[in-house]
């Protein structure tokens, strides 16, 4: 029984090693110009919202 268990463990270990070796590293893609524009637009919108929120409360300062 112990021999069967050892064989099973060795088989699993070898399969795991093969899986780790067979993975190909992914290629990181650059952002397209439309995605970059969308990110800038989103950041600008957040800044405008923050500024308007602070302007609505003239006596208080906006912390975050």
Phi and psi restraints in degrees (range 20) as a CNS / XPLOR table:
assign (resid 1 and name C) (resid 2 and name N)
       (resid 2 and name CA) (resid 2 and name C) 1.0 -65.3 20.0 2
assign (resid 2 and name N) (resid 2 and name CA)
       (resid 2 and name C) (resid 3 and name N) 1.0 -35.3 20.0 2
assign (resid 2 and name C) (resid 3 and name N)
       (resid 3 and name CA) (resid 3 and name C) 1.0 -66.0 20.0 2
assign (resid 3 and name N) (resid 3 and name CA)
       (resid 3 and name C) (resid 4 and name N) 1.0 -40.2 20.0 2
assign (resid 3 and name C) (resid 4 and name N)
       (resid 4 and name CA) (resid 4 and name C) 1.0 -63.5 20.0 2
assign (resid 4 and name N) (resid 4 and name CA)
       (resid 4 and name C) (resid 5 and name N) 1.0 -40.5 20.0 2
assign (resid 4 and name C) (resid 5 and name N)
       (resid 5 and name CA) (resid 5 and name C) 1.0 -65.5 20.0 2
assign (resid 5 and name N) (resid 5 and name CA)
       (resid 5 and name C) (resid 6 and name N) 1.0 -41.8 20.0 2
assign (resid 5 and name C) (resid 6 and name N)
       (resid 6 and name CA) (resid 6 and name C) 1.0 -63.1 20.0 2
assign (resid 6 and name N) (resid 6 and name CA)
       (resid 6 and name C) (resid 7 and name N) 1.0 -42.1 20.0 2
assign (resid 6 and name C) (resid 7 and name N)
       (resid 7 and name CA) (resid 7 and name C) 1.0 -62.8 20.0 2
assign (resid 7 and name N) (resid 7 and name CA)
       (resid 7 and name C) (resid 8 and name N) 1.0 -41.0 20.0 2
assign (resid 7 and name C) (resid 8 and name N)
       (resid 8 and name CA) (resid 8 and name C) 1.0 -63.4 20.0 2
assign (resid 8 and name N) (resid 8 and name CA)
       (resid 8 and name C) (resid 9 and name N) 1.0 -44.6 20.0 2
assign (resid 8 and name C) (resid 9 and name N)
       (resid 9 and name CA) (resid 9 and name C) 1.0 -62.8 20.0 2
assign (resid 9 and name N) (resid 9 and name CA)
       (resid 9 and name C) (resid 10 and name N) 1.0 -44.1 20.0 2
assign (resid 9 and name C) (resid 10 and name N)
       (resid 10 and name CA) (resid 10 and name C) 1.0 -63.0 20.0 2
assign (resid 10 and name N) (resid 10 and name CA)
       (resid 10 and name C) (resid 11 and name N) 1.0 -39.8 20.0 2
assign (resid 10 and name C) (resid 11 and name N)
       (resid 11 and name CA) (resid 11 and name C) 1.0 -63.2 20.0 2
assign (resid 11 and name N) (resid 11 and name CA)
       (resid 11 and name C) (resid 12 and name N) 1.0 -44.8 20.0 2
assign (resid 11 and name C) (resid 12 and name N)
       (resid 12 and name CA) (resid 12 and name C) 1.0 -64.1 20.0 2
assign (resid 12 and name N) (resid 12 and name CA)
       (resid 12 and name C) (resid 13 and name N) 1.0 -43.2 20.0 2
assign (resid 12 and name C) (resid 13 and name N)
       (resid 13 and name CA) (resid 13 and name C) 1.0 -60.5 20.0 2
assign (resid 13 and name N) (resid 13 and name CA)
       (resid 13 and name C) (resid 14 and name N) 1.0 -43.2 20.0 2
assign (resid 13 and name C) (resid 14 and name N)
       (resid 14 and name CA) (resid 14 and name C) 1.0 -66.8 20.0 2
assign (resid 14 and name N) (resid 14 and name CA)
       (resid 14 and name C) (resid 15 and name N) 1.0 -37.5 20.0 2
assign (resid 14 and name C) (resid 15 and name N)
       (resid 15 and name CA) (resid 15 and name C) 1.0 -67.0 20.0 2
assign (resid 15 and name N) (resid 15 and name CA)
       (resid 15 and name C) (resid 16 and name N) 1.0 -38.5 20.0 2
assign (resid 15 and name C) (resid 16 and name N)
       (resid 16 and name CA) (resid 16 and name C) 1.0 -65.2 20.0 2
assign (resid 16 and name N) (resid 16 and name CA)
       (resid 16 and name C) (resid 17 and name N) 1.0 -42.3 20.0 2
assign (resid 16 and name C) (resid 17 and name N)
       (resid 17 and name CA) (resid 17 and name C) 1.0 -60.7 20.0 2
assign (resid 17 and name N) (resid 17 and name CA)
       (resid 17 and name C) (resid 18 and name N) 1.0 -42.2 20.0 2
assign (resid 17 and name C) (resid 18 and name N)
       (resid 18 and name CA) (resid 18 and name C) 1.0 -64.1 20.0 2
assign (resid 18 and name N) (resid 18 and name CA)
       (resid 18 and name C) (resid 19 and name N) 1.0 -39.6 20.0 2
assign (resid 18 and name C) (resid 19 and name N)
       (resid 19 and name CA) (resid 19 and name C) 1.0 -65.0 20.0 2
assign (resid 19 and name N) (resid 19 and name CA)
       (resid 19 and name C) (resid 20 and name N) 1.0 -39.9 20.0 2
assign (resid 19 and name C) (resid 20 and name N)
       (resid 20 and name CA) (resid 20 and name C) 1.0 -66.0 20.0 2
assign (resid 20 and name N) (resid 20 and name CA)
       (resid 20 and name C) (resid 21 and name N) 1.0 -38.1 20.0 2
assign (resid 20 and name C) (resid 21 and name N)
       (resid 21 and name CA) (resid 21 and name C) 1.0 -74.8 20.0 2
assign (resid 21 and name N) (resid 21 and name CA)
       (resid 21 and name C) (resid 22 and name N) 1.0 -30.5 20.0 2
assign (resid 21 and name C) (resid 22 and name N)
       (resid 22 and name CA) (resid 22 and name C) 1.0 -79.7 20.0 2
assign (resid 22 and name N) (resid 22 and name CA)
       (resid 22 and name C) (resid 23 and name N) 1.0 -13.4 20.0 2
assign (resid 22 and name C) (resid 23 and name N)
       (resid 23 and name CA) (resid 23 and name C) 1.0 -69.9 20.0 2
assign (resid 23 and name N) (resid 23 and name CA)
       (resid 23 and name C) (resid 24 and name N) 1.0 131.7 20.0 2
assign (resid 23 and name C) (resid 24 and name N)
       (resid 24 and name CA) (resid 24 and name C) 1.0 -94.3 20.0 2
assign (resid 24 and name N) (resid 24 and name CA)
       (resid 24 and name C) (resid 25 and name N) 1.0 138.5 20.0 2
assign (resid 24 and name C) (resid 25 and name N)
       (resid 25 and name CA) (resid 25 and name C) 1.0 -67.0 20.0 2
assign (resid 25 and name N) (resid 25 and name CA)
       (resid 25 and name C) (resid 26 and name N) 1.0 143.4 20.0 2
assign (resid 25 and name C) (resid 26 and name N)
       (resid 26 and name CA) (resid 26 and name C) 1.0 -77.7 20.0 2
assign (resid 26 and name N) (resid 26 and name CA)
       (resid 26 and name C) (resid 27 and name N) 1.0 156.2 20.0 2
assign (resid 26 and name C) (resid 27 and name N)
       (resid 27 and name CA) (resid 27 and name C) 1.0 -100.7 20.0 2
assign (resid 27 and name N) (resid 27 and name CA)
       (resid 27 and name C) (resid 28 and name N) 1.0 121.4 20.0 2
assign (resid 27 and name C) (resid 28 and name N)
       (resid 28 and name CA) (resid 28 and name C) 1.0 -75.5 20.0 2
assign (resid 28 and name N) (resid 28 and name CA)
       (resid 28 and name C) (resid 29 and name N) 1.0 125.4 20.0 2
assign (resid 28 and name C) (resid 29 and name N)
       (resid 29 and name CA) (resid 29 and name C) 1.0 -93.4 20.0 2
assign (resid 29 and name N) (resid 29 and name CA)
       (resid 29 and name C) (resid 30 and name N) 1.0 146.0 20.0 2
assign (resid 29 and name C) (resid 30 and name N)
       (resid 30 and name CA) (resid 30 and name C) 1.0 -76.4 20.0 2
assign (resid 30 and name N) (resid 30 and name CA)
       (resid 30 and name C) (resid 31 and name N) 1.0 153.4 20.0 2
assign (resid 30 and name C) (resid 31 and name N)
       (resid 31 and name CA) (resid 31 and name C) 1.0 -73.9 20.0 2
assign (resid 31 and name N) (resid 31 and name CA)
       (resid 31 and name C) (resid 32 and name N) 1.0 140.9 20.0 2
assign (resid 31 and name C) (resid 32 and name N)
       (resid 32 and name CA) (resid 32 and name C) 1.0 -75.7 20.0 2
assign (resid 32 and name N) (resid 32 and name CA)
       (resid 32 and name C) (resid 33 and name N) 1.0 165.1 20.0 2
assign (resid 32 and name C) (resid 33 and name N)
       (resid 33 and name CA) (resid 33 and name C) 1.0 -64.0 20.0 2
assign (resid 33 and name N) (resid 33 and name CA)
       (resid 33 and name C) (resid 34 and name N) 1.0 -34.0 20.0 2
assign (resid 33 and name C) (resid 34 and name N)
       (resid 34 and name CA) (resid 34 and name C) 1.0 -68.2 20.0 2
assign (resid 34 and name N) (resid 34 and name CA)
       (resid 34 and name C) (resid 35 and name N) 1.0 -35.2 20.0 2
assign (resid 34 and name C) (resid 35 and name N)
       (resid 35 and name CA) (resid 35 and name C) 1.0 -68.9 20.0 2
assign (resid 35 and name N) (resid 35 and name CA)
       (resid 35 and name C) (resid 36 and name N) 1.0 -40.4 20.0 2
assign (resid 35 and name C) (resid 36 and name N)
       (resid 36 and name CA) (resid 36 and name C) 1.0 -61.6 20.0 2
assign (resid 36 and name N) (resid 36 and name CA)
       (resid 36 and name C) (resid 37 and name N) 1.0 -41.6 20.0 2
assign (resid 36 and name C) (resid 37 and name N)
       (resid 37 and name CA) (resid 37 and name C) 1.0 -63.9 20.0 2
assign (resid 37 and name N) (resid 37 and name CA)
       (resid 37 and name C) (resid 38 and name N) 1.0 -41.2 20.0 2
assign (resid 37 and name C) (resid 38 and name N)
       (resid 38 and name CA) (resid 38 and name C) 1.0 -64.0 20.0 2
assign (resid 38 and name N) (resid 38 and name CA)
       (resid 38 and name C) (resid 39 and name N) 1.0 -39.7 20.0 2
assign (resid 38 and name C) (resid 39 and name N)
       (resid 39 and name CA) (resid 39 and name C) 1.0 -65.1 20.0 2
assign (resid 39 and name N) (resid 39 and name CA)
       (resid 39 and name C) (resid 40 and name N) 1.0 -44.7 20.0 2
assign (resid 39 and name C) (resid 40 and name N)
       (resid 40 and name CA) (resid 40 and name C) 1.0 -62.5 20.0 2
assign (resid 40 and name N) (resid 40 and name CA)
       (resid 40 and name C) (resid 41 and name N) 1.0 -40.5 20.0 2
assign (resid 40 and name C) (resid 41 and name N)
       (resid 41 and name CA) (resid 41 and name C) 1.0 -63.4 20.0 2
assign (resid 41 and name N) (resid 41 and name CA)
       (resid 41 and name C) (resid 42 and name N) 1.0 -42.2 20.0 2
assign (resid 41 and name C) (resid 42 and name N)
       (resid 42 and name CA) (resid 42 and name C) 1.0 -65.1 20.0 2
assign (resid 42 and name N) (resid 42 and name CA)
       (resid 42 and name C) (resid 43 and name N) 1.0 -43.7 20.0 2
assign (resid 42 and name C) (resid 43 and name N)
       (resid 43 and name CA) (resid 43 and name C) 1.0 -63.9 20.0 2
assign (resid 43 and name N) (resid 43 and name CA)
       (resid 43 and name C) (resid 44 and name N) 1.0 -40.2 20.0 2
assign (resid 43 and name C) (resid 44 and name N)
       (resid 44 and name CA) (resid 44 and name C) 1.0 -64.2 20.0 2
assign (resid 44 and name N) (resid 44 and name CA)
       (resid 44 and name C) (resid 45 and name N) 1.0 -41.0 20.0 2
assign (resid 44 and name C) (resid 45 and name N)
       (resid 45 and name CA) (resid 45 and name C) 1.0 -63.3 20.0 2
assign (resid 45 and name N) (resid 45 and name CA)
       (resid 45 and name C) (resid 46 and name N) 1.0 -40.5 20.0 2
assign (resid 45 and name C) (resid 46 and name N)
       (resid 46 and name CA) (resid 46 and name C) 1.0 -64.4 20.0 2
assign (resid 46 and name N) (resid 46 and name CA)
       (resid 46 and name C) (resid 47 and name N) 1.0 -41.1 20.0 2
assign (resid 46 and name C) (resid 47 and name N)
       (resid 47 and name CA) (resid 47 and name C) 1.0 -65.2 20.0 2
assign (resid 47 and name N) (resid 47 and name CA)
       (resid 47 and name C) (resid 48 and name N) 1.0 -41.3 20.0 2
assign (resid 47 and name C) (resid 48 and name N)
       (resid 48 and name CA) (resid 48 and name C) 1.0 -63.5 20.0 2
assign (resid 48 and name N) (resid 48 and name CA)
       (resid 48 and name C) (resid 49 and name N) 1.0 -44.7 20.0 2
assign (resid 48 and name C) (resid 49 and name N)
       (resid 49 and name CA) (resid 49 and name C) 1.0 -61.8 20.0 2
assign (resid 49 and name N) (resid 49 and name CA)
       (resid 49 and name C) (resid 50 and name N) 1.0 -41.0 20.0 2
assign (resid 49 and name C) (resid 50 and name N)
       (resid 50 and name CA) (resid 50 and name C) 1.0 -64.4 20.0 2
assign (resid 50 and name N) (resid 50 and name CA)
       (resid 50 and name C) (resid 51 and name N) 1.0 -42.1 20.0 2
assign (resid 50 and name C) (resid 51 and name N)
       (resid 51 and name CA) (resid 51 and name C) 1.0 -65.7 20.0 2
assign (resid 51 and name N) (resid 51 and name CA)
       (resid 51 and name C) (resid 52 and name N) 1.0 -43.3 20.0 2
assign (resid 51 and name C) (resid 52 and name N)
       (resid 52 and name CA) (resid 52 and name C) 1.0 -65.8 20.0 2
assign (resid 52 and name N) (resid 52 and name CA)
       (resid 52 and name C) (resid 53 and name N) 1.0 -37.1 20.0 2
assign (resid 52 and name C) (resid 53 and name N)
       (resid 53 and name CA) (resid 53 and name C) 1.0 -64.3 20.0 2
assign (resid 53 and name N) (resid 53 and name CA)
       (resid 53 and name C) (resid 54 and name N) 1.0 -41.4 20.0 2
assign (resid 53 and name C) (resid 54 and name N)
       (resid 54 and name CA) (resid 54 and name C) 1.0 -68.3 20.0 2
assign (resid 54 and name N) (resid 54 and name CA)
       (resid 54 and name C) (resid 55 and name N) 1.0 -35.4 20.0 2
assign (resid 54 and name C) (resid 55 and name N)
       (resid 55 and name CA) (resid 55 and name C) 1.0 -69.7 20.0 2
assign (resid 55 and name N) (resid 55 and name CA)
       (resid 55 and name C) (resid 56 and name N) 1.0 -28.0 20.0 2
assign (resid 55 and name C) (resid 56 and name N)
       (resid 56 and name CA) (resid 56 and name C) 1.0 -72.5 20.0 2
assign (resid 56 and name N) (resid 56 and name CA)
       (resid 56 and name C) (resid 57 and name N) 1.0 -17.2 20.0 2
assign (resid 56 and name C) (resid 57 and name N)
       (resid 57 and name CA) (resid 57 and name C) 1.0 -121.5 20.0 2
assign (resid 57 and name N) (resid 57 and name CA)
       (resid 57 and name C) (resid 58 and name N) 1.0 77.0 20.0 2
assign (resid 57 and name C) (resid 58 and name N)
       (resid 58 and name CA) (resid 58 and name C) 1.0 -64.3 20.0 2
assign (resid 58 and name N) (resid 58 and name CA)
       (resid 58 and name C) (resid 59 and name N) 1.0 -28.2 20.0 2
assign (resid 58 and name C) (resid 59 and name N)
       (resid 59 and name CA) (resid 59 and name C) 1.0 -84.2 20.0 2
assign (resid 59 and name N) (resid 59 and name CA)
       (resid 59 and name C) (resid 60 and name N) 1.0 -14.2 20.0 2
assign (resid 59 and name C) (resid 60 and name N)
       (resid 60 and name CA) (resid 60 and name C) 1.0 -110.8 20.0 2
assign (resid 60 and name N) (resid 60 and name CA)
       (resid 60 and name C) (resid 61 and name N) 1.0 154.8 20.0 2
assign (resid 60 and name C) (resid 61 and name N)
       (resid 61 and name CA) (resid 61 and name C) 1.0 -102.1 20.0 2
assign (resid 61 and name N) (resid 61 and name CA)
       (resid 61 and name C) (resid 62 and name N) 1.0 144.4 20.0 2
assign (resid 61 and name C) (resid 62 and name N)
       (resid 62 and name CA) (resid 62 and name C) 1.0 -87.5 20.0 2
assign (resid 62 and name N) (resid 62 and name CA)
       (resid 62 and name C) (resid 63 and name N) 1.0 118.7 20.0 2
assign (resid 62 and name C) (resid 63 and name N)
       (resid 63 and name CA) (resid 63 and name C) 1.0 -77.4 20.0 2
assign (resid 63 and name N) (resid 63 and name CA)
       (resid 63 and name C) (resid 64 and name N) 1.0 -49.3 20.0 2
